[in-house]
Amino acid sequence: MKQIIWSNDSFMDDEAREYYQDCQREFLEDDSYVVTDEEWEDVVNGWLSDERLNLNKEVDGVIIAFGDLGLWRGRRQGYKILGSNVADILRSSCFDVEWYGDGYNIRSRMAHHDGTNYVLYRVAKSREDAERIADKIYNLEIDEKGFRKLTHSLYPYVADVYGWKVRWRKPA
């Protein structure tokens, strides 16, 4: 089950935009007010800033991203060492982005002019471990399955923030 953390699909959500516009008309006491595309983009991006605040949480280790990247010359794998704060995952220069939990892991889908990147975020024990794993990804010595074996899930950290159930965690 896909649990959305943030998606810019809201930018295309006419109902959400209309609701915002109606609220602004009431607040401004101006029935002729029309939200501009630029203002709506700022509002949607403000929601992303809110999620960064929600996920401003340190992990025990270093977050590393494993990417299945859609590039102009085909699909490639890549990595990025992010740091120790969960909010660090919520960065992208792509035009169509969503971050989500899949019940076990935190992932993202990021579309850009050449294709779509699919990213898996996990936690390495230390910066040194993250760098060793990154070298293995760079040298094509491991795939996503191997990456998952060398790291642990970021999902429980995010699940704690949003109250999601963690399937492998025993009830308290």
C-alpha positions as CSV (number, residue, x, y, z in Angstrom):
1,M,0.0,0.0,0.0
2,K,1.4,3.4,-1.1
3,Q,1.4,6.0,1.8
4,I,2.1,9.4,0.3
5,I,4.4,11.7,2.2
6,W,4.2,14.5,-0.4
7,S,3.4,14.7,-4.0
8,N,3.2,17.7,-6.4
9,D,0.1,16.1,-7.8
10,S,-1.7,18.7,-5.6
11,F,-0.6,21.3,-8.1
12,M,-2.9,19.7,-10.6
13,D,-5.7,19.1,-8.1
14,D,-8.5,21.4,-9.3
15,E,-10.6,20.7,-6.2
16,A,-7.8,21.7,-3.8
17,R,-7.0,24.8,-5.8
18,E,-10.7,25.8,-5.8
19,Y,-11.0,25.2,-2.1
20,Y,-7.9,27.4,-1.5
21,Q,-9.3,30.1,-3.8
22,D,-12.7,30.1,-1.9
23,C,-10.9,30.4,1.4
24,Q,-8.8,33.3,0.1
25,R,-12.0,35.0,-1.2
26,E,-13.6,34.7,2.2
27,F,-10.4,35.8,4.0
28,L,-9.9,38.8,1.7
29,E,-13.6,39.5,1.5
30,D,-13.2,39.7,-2.3
31,D,-15.4,37.5,-4.4
32,S,-13.4,38.4,-7.6
33,Y,-10.1,37.0,-6.3
34,V,-8.5,34.4,-8.6
35,V,-5.5,32.4,-7.5
36,T,-2.6,32.7,-10.0
37,D,-0.5,29.7,-11.1
38,E,2.5,31.2,-9.4
39,E,0.7,31.7,-6.1
40,W,-0.7,28.1,-6.3
41,E,2.7,26.8,-6.9
42,D,4.0,28.6,-3.8
43,V,1.2,27.2,-1.8
44,V,1.9,23.6,-2.9
45,N,5.6,24.1,-2.3
46,G,4.7,25.5,1.1
47,W,3.2,22.1,1.9
48,L,6.5,20.5,1.0
49,S,8.2,22.9,3.5
50,D,5.7,21.7,6.1
51,E,6.6,18.1,5.4
52,R,10.3,19.0,5.9
53,L,9.4,20.4,9.3
54,N,7.4,17.2,10.1
55,L,10.4,15.0,9.1
56,N,13.1,17.1,10.8
57,K,14.2,14.0,12.7
58,E,17.7,12.5,13.2
59,V,18.3,8.8,12.3
60,D,20.8,6.5,13.9
61,G,23.2,6.4,11.0
62,V,23.5,8.0,7.6
63,I,20.7,8.1,4.9
64,I,21.8,6.9,1.5
65,A,19.7,6.9,-1.6
66,F,19.8,4.2,-4.3
67,G,18.5,5.4,-7.6
68,D,17.3,3.6,-10.7
69,L,17.8,6.6,-13.0
70,G,16.1,7.3,-16.3
71,L,18.7,9.2,-18.3
72,W,18.9,10.2,-22.0
73,R,21.3,7.3,-22.6
74,G,19.1,4.7,-20.9
75,R,18.6,3.5,-17.3
76,R,21.5,3.6,-14.9
77,Q,21.9,3.1,-11.2
78,G,23.2,5.7,-8.9
79,Y,23.5,6.8,-5.3
80,K,23.5,9.9,-3.1
81,I,24.7,10.1,0.5
82,L,22.3,12.5,2.2
83,G,23.1,12.9,5.9
84,S,21.3,11.9,9.1
85,N,18.1,14.0,9.0
86,V,15.0,12.4,7.5
87,A,14.0,15.8,6.0
88,D,17.1,15.5,3.7
89,I,15.2,13.1,1.4
90,L,12.7,15.8,0.5
91,R,14.9,17.5,-2.1
92,S,14.5,17.4,-5.9
93,S,14.9,19.5,-9.0
94,C,12.5,17.3,-11.0
95,F,9.2,18.7,-12.2
96,D,7.0,15.8,-11.1
97,V,7.9,14.3,-7.7
98,E,6.3,12.1,-5.0
99,W,7.8,10.6,-1.8
100,Y,6.0,7.7,-0.2
101,G,6.2,4.7,2.0
102,D,5.5,1.2,0.5
103,G,4.9,-0.5,3.9
104,Y,8.6,-1.5,4.3
105,N,10.7,1.3,2.7
106,I,10.6,5.0,1.8
107,R,10.8,5.7,-1.9
108,S,10.3,8.4,-4.4
109,R,9.4,8.8,-8.1
110,M,10.9,11.8,-9.8
111,A,10.1,12.6,-13.4
112,H,12.3,15.0,-15.5
113,H,12.8,15.8,-19.2
114,D,14.9,12.6,-19.9
115,G,12.9,10.1,-18.0
116,T,11.9,9.0,-14.5
117,N,14.1,8.3,-11.5
118,Y,13.0,5.7,-8.9
119,V,14.8,6.2,-5.6
120,L,15.0,4.0,-2.5
121,Y,16.1,5.6,0.8
122,R,17.8,3.5,3.4
123,V,20.1,4.0,6.5
124,A,23.7,2.9,6.7
125,K,25.4,2.5,10.1
126,S,28.0,5.2,9.5
127,R,29.4,7.6,7.0
128,E,32.2,5.1,6.3
129,D,29.6,2.3,5.6
130,A,27.6,4.6,3.4
131,E,30.8,5.4,1.4
132,R,31.6,1.7,1.0
133,I,28.1,1.0,-0.2
134,A,28.2,3.9,-2.6
135,D,31.4,2.5,-4.1
136,K,29.7,-0.8,-4.6
137,I,26.8,0.9,-6.3
138,Y,29.1,3.0,-8.5
139,N,31.1,0.0,-9.5
140,L,27.9,-2.0,-10.2
141,E,28.9,-4.6,-7.6
142,I,25.4,-4.5,-6.0
143,D,21.9,-3.9,-7.2
144,E,18.9,-2.8,-5.1
145,K,18.5,-6.2,-3.5
146,G,22.2,-6.1,-2.4
147,F,21.7,-2.5,-1.2
148,R,18.8,-3.5,1.0
149,K,20.9,-6.2,2.6
150,L,23.6,-3.8,3.5
151,T,21.3,-1.1,5.0
152,H,18.2,-0.9,7.2
153,S,14.9,0.7,6.5
154,L,14.1,4.4,6.9
155,Y,10.4,3.5,7.1
156,P,10.1,3.2,10.9
157,Y,11.4,6.8,11.4
158,V,8.8,8.2,9.0
159,A,6.1,5.8,10.3
160,D,6.6,7.2,13.8
161,V,6.0,10.8,12.5
162,Y,2.8,9.9,10.6
163,G,1.4,7.1,12.8
164,W,1.8,4.4,10.1
165,K,1.8,0.8,11.2
166,V,5.2,-0.9,11.0
167,R,4.5,-4.5,10.0
168,W,7.6,-6.1,11.5
169,R,7.4,-4.2,14.8
170,K,5.8,-5.9,17.8
171,P,3.0,-4.0,19.5
172,A,4.0,-2.4,22.8
